[in-house]
Amino acid sequence: MWPTLTIFAGLGLVALHLWWKRRLDEARAKLEEQTGQNAVLHEQQQLALAQAQAQQQALFNSMVEGVLLLDGNGRVRLVNQALEHLFGLKGDIRGRTTMEALRLHELQELVSRVRVEGQVLGFELELPGLDNRCLQVNATGLLDRGGMQQGMILVFHDLTRLKQLENTRQEFVANVSHELRTPLSMIKGYVETLINGAKDDPNVATRFLRTIEKHADRLTYLIEDLLTISRLESGQIVLNLQKVGLRSVAEDVMEDLQSRAGDKKVNLENQVPDDVVVRADADRVQQVIFNLVDNAIKYGRPEGNVWINARLAGGEFAEVSVRDNGPGIPPDSIDRVFERFYRADKARSREQGGTGLGLSIVKHIVQSHGGEVWVESELGRGTSFFFTLPLT
């Protein structure tokens, strides 16, 4: 009987062992399955986090404004491409403080203010350098659920272009006011003198009235030039493009200015070949050449020469030049002669009575045709203005 019991006991032990082994294998398999699921879940979480960060970075990079995100310790967590462009950043600045990364005491002071005040809006920041860049910064602290500040976000808007436009507007208004005030003051002074008795002397009255007429014409020219340049800059002038022979246009200009040239004994010479034909607005091209030749007569040498020439420049454009042998333009004025109201020689310009808009009108007309305009000059050797127009 004992052998039988021993056998049954052995079988029971084997069965128990097998049962425990099966349970252990099942537990191990379940654990491995859970571990695998956790690994997959962890991998999915990491992938989702990376995708969210990539989407966040893409969103920030799509913004025109520069964005700077700081953590609770004031260290950089994120910057977008616009900010890198504004500050000319080359390497990765994440993990650095704003002072270490950007080296601007004003920006560090702004960060300190945000820590205290929670938000600072409309802060203007000027960047050191040659381009005089001006930024507007709006900064806000980021709070956790407990109301504790855990970082901040700073948004940088580039105001440089707006500042430049505002400066240009102010300068333009000041120049126009000055240009209008001068002839108006002259007219008012002569009218008051006539009223106070000068009208009783026919010779004096005639001379004063001619002076009044001259300054009234100057006002008329100024207003016409202002309207012209305003329409050109706003694109309101529609060009009547057609085939234009440049030699005939130059002849018309010389005929119109022959009397003025004769007063200064200036010789006008048309050297434009007969076969140079462009696609342009004939009236506007005549206005360009007229302004350039008129300037050459005004500011050139008395008893000097003015030459009008043209040649083919490549296969698509004709290059026109107006050259004189006058005193020339100072080197520091070469880059500014096409600006509105800019005068290289203010004294002579006031004496000649120009509006200061002629060359600016020339530039806009040429550019509206798709051409370019430039000037070359050497003191004592004369000045040459060049512009290009498309061929037919």
C-alpha positions as CSV (number, residue, x, y, z in Angstrom):
1,M,0.0,0.0,0.0
2,W,2.8,2.4,0.8
3,P,4.3,2.1,-2.7
4,T,0.9,3.0,-4.0
5,L,0.6,6.0,-1.7
6,T,4.2,6.9,-2.6
7,I,3.3,6.8,-6.2
8,F,0.2,8.9,-5.7
9,A,2.1,11.3,-3.5
10,G,4.8,11.6,-6.2
11,L,2.2,12.1,-8.9
12,G,0.6,14.7,-6.7
13,L,3.9,16.5,-6.2
14,V,4.6,16.3,-9.9
15,A,1.1,17.7,-10.6
16,L,1.6,20.4,-8.1
17,H,5.0,21.3,-9.6
18,L,3.5,21.4,-13.0
19,W,0.7,23.6,-11.8
20,W,3.0,26.0,-10.1
21,K,5.3,26.0,-13.1
22,R,2.3,26.7,-15.4
23,R,1.3,29.5,-13.0
24,L,4.8,30.9,-13.0
25,D,5.0,30.8,-16.7
26,E,1.7,32.5,-17.0
27,A,2.8,35.2,-14.6
28,R,6.1,35.6,-16.4
29,A,4.3,35.8,-19.7
30,K,1.9,38.4,-18.3
31,L,4.7,40.4,-16.9
32,E,6.6,40.3,-20.2
33,E,3.4,41.3,-22.0
34,Q,2.8,44.2,-19.6
35,T,6.5,45.2,-19.9
36,G,6.2,45.2,-23.6
37,Q,3.0,47.2,-23.5
38,N,4.7,49.7,-21.2
39,A,7.6,49.9,-23.6
40,V,5.3,50.5,-26.5
41,L,3.3,53.0,-24.4
42,H,6.5,54.8,-23.4
43,E,7.6,54.9,-27.0
44,Q,4.2,56.2,-28.1
45,Q,4.4,58.9,-25.4
46,Q,7.9,59.9,-26.5
47,L,6.8,60.0,-30.2
48,A,3.7,62.1,-29.3
49,L,5.8,64.5,-27.2
50,A,8.3,64.9,-30.1
51,Q,5.4,65.5,-32.5
52,A,3.9,68.1,-30.2
53,Q,7.3,69.8,-29.8
54,A,7.8,69.8,-33.6
55,Q,4.3,71.2,-34.2
56,Q,4.9,73.9,-31.5
57,Q,8.3,74.8,-33.1
58,A,6.7,74.9,-36.6
59,L,4.0,77.2,-35.2
60,F,6.5,79.5,-33.7
61,N,8.7,79.5,-36.8
62,S,5.6,80.5,-38.9
63,M,5.3,83.7,-36.9
64,V,6.6,87.0,-38.3
65,E,7.3,88.2,-34.8
66,G,10.3,86.9,-32.8
67,V,9.4,84.6,-29.9
68,L,11.5,83.9,-26.8
69,L,10.3,81.4,-24.2
70,L,12.1,81.3,-20.8
71,D,11.8,78.8,-18.0
72,G,11.3,79.7,-14.3
73,N,15.1,80.2,-13.9
74,G,15.2,82.7,-16.7
75,R,16.9,80.3,-19.1
76,V,16.0,80.0,-22.7
77,R,13.7,77.1,-23.5
78,L,12.7,78.0,-27.1
79,V,13.4,80.5,-29.8
80,N,11.9,80.8,-33.3
81,Q,13.5,81.5,-36.6
82,A,12.3,85.2,-36.7
83,L,14.1,85.9,-33.4
84,E,17.3,84.2,-34.7
85,H,17.0,86.5,-37.8
86,L,16.4,89.7,-35.7
87,F,19.4,89.1,-33.5
88,G,21.6,87.4,-36.0
89,L,21.9,84.2,-33.8
90,K,24.0,81.4,-35.2
91,G,24.2,78.6,-32.6
92,D,21.8,77.0,-30.2
93,I,21.1,79.3,-27.2
94,R,18.8,77.0,-25.3
95,G,19.7,76.6,-21.6
96,R,21.4,80.0,-21.4
97,T,20.2,83.1,-19.6
98,T,19.1,86.1,-21.7
99,M,22.3,88.0,-20.8
100,E,24.5,85.1,-21.8
101,A,22.6,84.5,-25.1
102,L,21.8,88.1,-26.3
103,R,24.1,90.3,-24.2
104,L,21.6,93.2,-23.8
105,H,21.3,94.8,-20.4
106,E,17.9,96.4,-21.4
107,L,16.5,93.0,-22.2
108,Q,17.7,91.6,-18.8
109,E,16.1,94.6,-17.1
110,L,12.8,93.8,-18.9
111,V,13.0,90.2,-17.7
112,S,13.4,91.4,-14.1
113,R,10.4,93.8,-14.5
114,V,8.2,90.9,-15.8
115,R,9.1,88.8,-12.7
116,V,7.8,91.7,-10.5
117,E,5.0,93.1,-12.6
118,G,3.8,90.0,-14.3
119,Q,3.4,91.7,-17.7
120,V,5.2,94.5,-19.7
121,L,3.7,95.7,-23.0
122,G,5.1,98.1,-25.6
123,F,8.7,98.0,-24.4
124,E,10.9,99.5,-27.1
125,L,14.4,98.0,-27.6
126,E,17.1,99.4,-29.9
127,L,19.6,97.0,-31.1
128,P,23.2,98.1,-31.4
129,G,24.6,98.1,-34.9
130,L,24.7,100.0,-38.2
131,D,21.1,99.3,-39.3
132,N,19.5,101.2,-36.3
133,R,17.0,98.3,-35.7
134,C,14.2,99.1,-33.3
135,L,12.0,96.4,-31.7
136,Q,8.8,96.5,-29.7
137,V,8.7,93.8,-27.0
138,N,5.6,92.5,-25.3
139,A,6.4,90.2,-22.3
140,T,4.1,88.1,-20.1
141,G,4.8,85.8,-17.2
142,L,3.5,82.1,-17.4
143,L,1.8,80.9,-14.2
144,D,1.2,77.4,-12.9
145,R,-2.1,76.3,-11.2
146,G,-0.9,77.6,-7.9
147,G,-0.3,81.1,-9.4
148,M,3.4,80.8,-9.2
149,Q,5.5,82.1,-12.1
150,Q,7.1,79.2,-14.0
151,G,8.5,81.1,-16.9
152,M,7.7,83.9,-19.4
153,I,7.2,84.5,-23.1
154,L,8.6,87.5,-24.9
155,V,7.3,88.5,-28.4
156,F,9.5,90.9,-30.5
157,H,8.0,93.0,-33.3
158,D,10.3,94.8,-35.7
159,L,9.4,98.6,-35.8
160,T,12.4,99.6,-37.9
161,R,10.4,100.0,-41.1
162,L,7.6,101.9,-39.4
163,K,10.2,104.2,-37.7
164,Q,11.9,104.9,-41.1
165,L,8.5,105.7,-42.7
166,E,7.6,108.0,-39.9
167,N,10.9,109.8,-40.1
168,T,10.5,110.1,-43.9
169,R,7.0,111.5,-43.4
170,Q,8.2,114.0,-40.9
171,E,11.1,115.1,-43.1
172,F,8.8,115.3,-46.1
173,V,6.2,117.5,-44.3
174,A,9.0,119.7,-43.0
175,N,10.5,120.0,-46.5
176,V,7.2,120.7,-48.2
177,S,6.4,123.3,-45.6
178,H,9.7,125.0,-46.1
179,E,9.4,124.9,-49.9
180,L,5.9,126.4,-49.8
181,R,6.7,129.0,-47.1
182,T,9.6,130.5,-49.1
183,P,7.7,131.7,-52.2
184,L,4.6,132.5,-50.2
185,S,6.6,134.8,-47.9
186,M,8.1,136.5,-51.0
187,I,4.7,137.0,-52.6
188,K,3.2,138.3,-49.3
189,G,6.1,140.7,-48.9
190,Y,5.9,142.2,-52.4
191,V,2.1,142.4,-52.2
192,E,2.3,144.3,-48.8
193,T,4.9,146.7,-50.4
194,L,2.6,147.4,-53.3
195,I,-0.3,148.0,-51.1
196,N,1.8,150.4,-49.0
197,G,2.4,152.7,-52.0
198,A,4.8,150.9,-54.4
199,K,1.9,150.4,-56.8
200,D,1.9,154.2,-57.5
201,D,5.3,153.9,-59.3
202,P,4.7,152.0,-62.6
203,N,8.3,150.8,-62.9
204,V,8.4,149.4,-59.4
205,A,4.9,148.0,-59.6
206,T,5.8,146.1,-62.8
207,R,9.0,144.7,-61.4
208,F,7.3,143.6,-58.2
209,L,4.4,142.0,-60.1
210,R,6.9,140.0,-62.3
211,T,8.6,138.8,-59.1
212,I,5.2,137.8,-57.7
213,E,4.5,135.9,-61.0
214,K,7.8,134.1,-60.8
215,H,7.2,132.9,-57.3
216,A,3.6,131.9,-58.1
217,D,4.9,129.8,-61.0
218,R,7.4,128.2,-58.5
219,L,4.5,127.3,-56.3
220,T,2.6,125.9,-59.3
221,Y,5.6,123.7,-60.3
222,L,6.1,122.5,-56.8
223,I,2.4,121.4,-56.5
224,E,2.5,119.8,-59.9
225,D,5.7,117.9,-59.0
226,L,4.2,116.8,-55.6
227,L,1.1,115.5,-57.4
228,T,3.2,113.7,-60.0
229,I,5.5,112.0,-57.5
230,S,2.5,111.0,-55.3
231,R,0.8,109.3,-58.3
232,L,4.0,107.6,-59.3
233,E,4.7,106.2,-55.9
234,S,1.1,105.0,-55.5
235,G,1.1,103.4,-58.9
236,Q,-1.8,105.6,-60.1
237,I,-0.1,106.7,-63.3
238,V,-0.9,104.3,-66.2
239,L,1.9,104.2,-68.8
240,N,1.0,104.5,-72.5
241,L,3.6,102.1,-73.8
242,Q,4.5,102.4,-77.5
243,K,7.5,102.4,-79.8
244,V,9.5,105.6,-79.0
245,G,12.5,106.9,-81.1
246,L,14.8,108.4,-78.5
247,R,16.5,110.8,-80.9
248,S,13.2,112.6,-81.7
249,V,12.4,112.9,-78.0
250,A,15.9,114.4,-77.3
251,E,15.3,116.9,-80.2
252,D,12.0,118.0,-78.6
253,V,13.7,118.5,-75.2
254,M,16.6,120.5,-76.8
255,E,14.1,122.7,-78.6
256,D,12.1,123.3,-75.3
257,L,15.3,124.2,-73.4
258,Q,17.2,126.1,-76.1
259,S,16.3,129.5,-74.7
260,R,17.3,128.6,-71.2
261,A,20.6,127.1,-72.5
262,G,21.2,130.3,-74.5
263,D,20.9,132.4,-71.4
264,K,24.0,130.6,-69.9
265,K,25.6,130.1,-73.3
266,V,25.4,126.3,-72.9
267,N,25.8,124.2,-76.0
268,L,23.3,121.3,-76.3
269,E,24.3,118.3,-78.5
270,N,22.1,115.4,-79.4
271,Q,24.2,112.3,-80.0
272,V,21.4,109.8,-79.9
273,P,21.5,107.4,-82.9
274,D,18.4,107.3,-85.1
275,D,17.9,103.5,-84.7
276,V,17.5,103.4,-80.9
277,V,13.8,102.6,-80.3
278,V,12.4,101.7,-77.0
279,R,9.0,100.6,-75.6
280,A,8.0,103.3,-73.3
281,D,5.6,106.2,-72.6
282,A,6.9,109.0,-74.8
283,D,5.6,111.8,-72.6
284,R,7.2,110.3,-69.5
285,V,10.5,109.7,-71.3
286,Q,10.5,113.3,-72.4
287,Q,9.9,114.4,-68.8
288,V,12.9,112.3,-67.7
289,I,15.3,113.7,-70.3
290,F,13.9,117.2,-69.8
291,N,14.6,117.1,-66.0
292,L,18.1,115.8,-66.6
293,V,19.1,118.3,-69.2
294,D,17.5,121.1,-67.3
295,N,19.6,120.2,-64.2
296,A,22.7,120.0,-66.4
297,I,22.0,123.6,-67.6
298,K,21.3,124.9,-64.1
299,Y,24.2,123.3,-62.3
300,G,26.7,122.9,-65.1
301,R,29.4,125.2,-66.3
302,P,28.4,128.6,-67.9
303,E,29.4,128.4,-71.6
304,G,29.7,124.6,-71.0
305,N,28.4,121.6,-72.9
306,V,25.6,119.1,-72.4
307,W,25.5,115.9,-74.4
308,I,22.5,113.5,-74.8
309,N,23.5,110.0,-75.9
310,A,22.1,106.5,-76.1
311,R,23.4,103.0,-76.9
312,L,22.2,99.4,-76.8
313,A,23.0,97.7,-73.5
314,G,22.7,94.0,-73.9
315,G,19.8,92.5,-75.8
316,E,16.9,93.9,-73.8
317,F,17.6,97.5,-72.8
318,A,18.8,100.8,-74.2
319,E,21.1,103.0,-72.0
320,V,20.5,106.7,-72.2
321,S,23.0,109.3,-70.8
322,V,22.9,113.0,-70.1
323,R,26.4,114.4,-69.5
324,D,27.8,117.8,-68.7
325,N,31.3,119.2,-68.1
326,G,30.3,121.2,-65.0
327,P,31.7,121.3,-61.4
328,G,30.5,117.8,-60.6
329,I,28.8,116.4,-57.5
330,P,30.6,115.8,-54.1
331,P,31.2,112.0,-53.4
332,D,29.1,112.1,-50.2
333,S,26.1,113.3,-52.2
334,I,26.2,110.7,-55.0
335,D,24.0,108.2,-53.2
336,R,21.4,110.8,-52.1
337,V,20.7,112.9,-55.3
338,F,17.6,110.9,-56.1
339,E,16.0,111.6,-52.7
340,R,13.1,114.0,-52.5
341,F,14.2,117.6,-51.8
342,Y,17.8,116.6,-51.4
343,R,20.2,119.2,-52.7
344,A,24.0,118.7,-53.1
345,D,24.4,122.5,-53.2
346,K,21.6,124.2,-51.3
347,A,22.7,127.7,-52.0
348,R,22.8,127.3,-55.8
349,S,19.5,125.3,-55.7
350,R,17.7,128.1,-53.9
351,E,19.1,130.6,-56.4
352,Q,18.0,128.4,-59.4
353,G,14.5,128.0,-57.9
354,G,14.1,124.2,-58.4
355,T,11.5,122.2,-56.5
356,G,14.0,119.5,-55.4
357,L,11.8,116.8,-56.8
358,G,13.0,116.5,-60.4
359,L,15.5,113.6,-59.9
360,S,13.1,111.7,-57.6
361,I,10.5,111.9,-60.4
362,V,13.2,110.7,-62.9
363,K,13.9,107.7,-60.7
364,H,10.3,106.7,-60.3
365,I,9.4,107.1,-64.0
366,V,12.4,105.0,-65.0
367,Q,11.7,102.3,-62.4
368,S,8.0,102.2,-63.5
369,H,9.3,101.2,-67.0
370,G,11.4,98.4,-65.5
371,G,14.7,100.3,-65.9
372,E,17.4,101.6,-63.6
373,V,18.9,105.0,-63.0
374,W,22.3,106.0,-61.6
375,V,24.8,108.8,-61.7
376,E,28.6,109.1,-62.1
377,S,30.5,112.3,-61.3
378,E,34.0,113.6,-60.7
379,L,34.6,117.0,-59.1
380,G,35.8,119.5,-61.7
381,R,35.2,117.0,-64.5
382,G,31.4,117.0,-64.9
383,T,28.5,114.7,-64.2
384,S,26.8,111.9,-66.1
385,F,23.3,110.6,-65.4
386,F,22.3,107.2,-66.9
387,F,19.1,105.3,-67.2
388,T,17.8,102.3,-69.0
389,L,14.6,101.6,-70.9
390,P,13.4,98.3,-72.4
391,L,13.8,97.8,-76.2
392,T,10.8,97.1,-78.4
